[in-house]
């Protein structure tokens, strides 16, 4: 958990900090309002490559808005968003689209195209951006579906598979362009505990195999505890605490205590 100190850094510490790689995602003093409603009010967040950070909070606290800002679906009112050290706020559309290729996004409702089969849904980003031949696309899609355990359902439509299976297909599509950053918006929402646990295990598997930098927005505290290296808790557009699950448990902050008690 981050703490504040006034002591001067030693030369050795300064050298270690200088050698530390830049975070894959860096958000600084990010602000976003819709009319008079301040949704984000000075958010600071860093995620290193290979790290999974869960963002917790009550409904309406701006968690999903934060993801949309990071992926460039919305623009902040002020503040900075850097992906691999490159500022994305204010980027022209062509440059932003190049950055987006490095970022996979798993939407809360999976956002699959109803009229396309499972195979066609996963192939869609590859057809637009992959630069692969039809045979190469087909091979890539089947490899991705096998990775998430959906290789036997490639000819089915989204309406013909369960919610958990749709999440798996959504994850396969999010990984189609081989991103090194993945953003998850409520990956276990609406799923029964067994299926939610399967999605958690799949996230952990992807993390181990691909060394992803990930942000997981969730209301599911057990899931966040399972998949996360760090957890942050938001309130009124700000981060109240940022640390391990043990840090949250040890916190004396009244809101943190109430949140854990109500969601555990």
Order of alpha helices (4+ residues) and beta strands (2+ residues): alpha-beta-beta-beta-alpha-beta-beta-alpha-beta-alpha-alpha-alpha-beta-alpha-beta-alpha-beta-beta-alpha-alpha
